[in-house]
Amino acid sequence: MKASIEISMYPLDENYVKFISAYIEQLKSYNDIEVHSNTMSTQIFGEYDRLMEILSIESKKAMEDNPPIVIVFKLVNADLRPNQ
């Protein structure tokens, strides 16, 4: 099943940009998903099971290695890539 997930990350640290940037770069390292970022959030697109696996791996790493972080996901069971 195709899915789309919107991610917003809120590191509770004054240097929040570096944590967000690192998380996005890790997401972009996977060649089997599509990643779109803008100034408000990041969206990822692909197969549901794979997206959830990647989010589990990368969110856990981000939370283990950094100060407290809030991550908000919005998930839809459809391919909502721009221009689709």
C-alpha atoms as one frame of an Amber mdcrd trajectory, in Angstrom:
protein
   0.000   0.000   0.000   1.269   3.461  -0.907   1.416   6.050   1.860   2.396
   9.666   2.453   3.705  10.967   5.774   4.223  14.554   6.858   6.859  15.024
   9.559   7.435  18.022  11.821  10.337  17.923  14.276  10.799  20.181  17.287
  14.158  19.687  19.041  14.029  21.329  22.457  17.395  22.998  21.988  18.500
  26.444  20.840  20.536  24.810  18.033  17.458  23.041  16.671  18.304  23.522
  12.970  21.269  21.132  13.051  19.133  18.325  14.503  16.379  18.810  11.936
  18.862  18.984   9.059  20.603  15.803  10.176  17.276  13.940  10.396  16.252
  15.051   6.909  19.623  14.058   5.459  19.243  10.583   6.971  15.798  10.254
   5.372  17.251  11.316   2.015  19.874   8.550   2.236  17.194   5.921   1.482
  16.781   5.434  -2.261  13.456   3.589  -2.008  11.442   6.540  -0.657  10.827
  10.053  -1.922  11.558  13.006   0.396  10.279  16.579  -0.053  11.197  19.322
   2.420   9.981  22.870   2.847  10.216  25.480   5.590   7.340  23.981   7.615
   7.715  20.202   7.340   9.105  17.237   5.444   6.987  14.776   3.510   7.991
  11.230   2.644   6.316   8.959   0.094   6.535   5.255  -0.631   5.343   1.855
   0.512   3.686   1.973   3.939   5.744  -0.814   5.566   9.025   0.642   4.352
   8.137   4.174   5.443   7.247   2.964   8.921  10.469   0.933   9.148  12.579
   3.936   8.165  10.743   6.273  10.558  11.263   3.818  13.397  14.991   3.529
  12.714  15.715   7.213  12.116  13.434   8.604  14.835  14.966   6.296  17.419
  18.483   7.380  16.385  17.499  11.056  16.561  15.992  10.656  20.014  18.866
   8.599  21.407  21.627  10.898  20.216  20.136  14.329  20.908  18.368  16.464
  23.506  14.613  15.989  23.938  12.851  16.082  20.583   9.166  16.195  19.689
   8.303  14.540  16.349   4.811  14.809  14.862   3.670  12.523  12.025   0.600
  12.817   9.821  -0.095   9.667   7.813  -2.438   9.052   4.885  -2.980   5.813
   2.959  -2.576   7.456  -0.443   0.196   8.718  -2.691  -0.049  12.499  -2.308
   3.246  13.422  -3.951   3.144  16.862  -5.570   2.334  16.752  -9.294   0.858
  13.252  -9.113
